Amino acid sequence: MFSAEDDQAGASPAEPEARSPVAGAEGWSFLPFDRNEETAERHITLERDDGVRVEMTLPSFVEQGDELSEIAQLVIRARERWRDLKGLGA
């Protein structure tokens, strides 16, 4: 018999249970984190409901959920601003 952890281990990023919503950023989710064993950095992918992805790498000491959400919100806002400016030909 498999545990709930076994089910999660095999989940692909596209599966809803492998995603975690970004607090304060409606329509955006964290995908499972990758960890660089050599540097202990975390590679984090954010995905919008329509499939747009943003990636970032953070040092290991950024580990609290509220800190991760704040940083994710900043990155998402920058991505949205970039998209809006790009649409204006800037």
VENSULPE-V908558 format. One record per residue. RES is the residue in one small letter. SS is DSSP state (helix for helix, strand for strand, loop for the rest). D_LAST is the distance of its C-alpha to the last C-alpha in Angstrom with 2 decimals. Layout:
res-><RES	RES>
ss-><SS	SS>
d_last-><D_LAST	D_LAST>
This chain:
res-><m	f	s	a	e	d	d	q	a	g	a	s	p	a	e	p	e	a	r	s	p	v	a	g	a	e	g	w	s	f	l	p	f	d	r	n	e	e	t	a	e	r	h	i	t	l	e	r	d	d	g	v	r	v	e	m	t	l	p	s	f	v	e	q	g	d	e	l	s	e	i	a	q	l	v	i	r	a	r	e	r	w	r	d	l	k	g	l	g	a>
ss-><loop	loop	loop	helix	helix	helix	helix	helix	helix	loop	loop	loop	loop	loop	loop	helix	helix	helix	loop	strand	strand	loop	loop	loop	loop	loop	loop	strand	strand	strand	loop	loop	loop	strand	strand	loop	loop	loop	loop	loop	loop	strand	strand	strand	strand	strand	strand	strand	loop	loop	loop	loop	strand	strand	strand	strand	strand	strand	loop	loop	loop	loop	loop	loop	helix	helix	helix	helix	helix	helix	helix	helix	helix	helix	helix	helix	helix	helix	helix	helix	helix	helix	helix	helix	helix	helix	helix	loop	loop	loop>
d_last-><56.48	52.82	51.39	48.15	46.77	47.68	45.78	42.62	42.94	42.60	39.70	36.59	33.14	32.76	35.92	35.55	38.15	36.18	33.29	33.17	30.98	28.59	30.01	27.64	25.01	26.27	25.86	25.29	28.12	29.19	30.61	33.62	32.97	33.76	35.54	35.76	39.49	39.28	36.81	37.20	33.42	32.15	29.48	28.09	26.26	24.80	24.62	23.39	25.89	23.95	24.10	20.69	21.65	20.57	22.87	23.92	26.98	28.97	32.13	35.43	36.07	33.28	35.50	35.95	34.56	33.11	31.34	29.91	28.71	27.06	25.20	24.26	22.94	20.69	19.35	18.92	17.06	14.62	14.30	13.84	11.15	9.23	10.02	9.09	5.47	5.57	7.52	5.51	3.80	0.00>
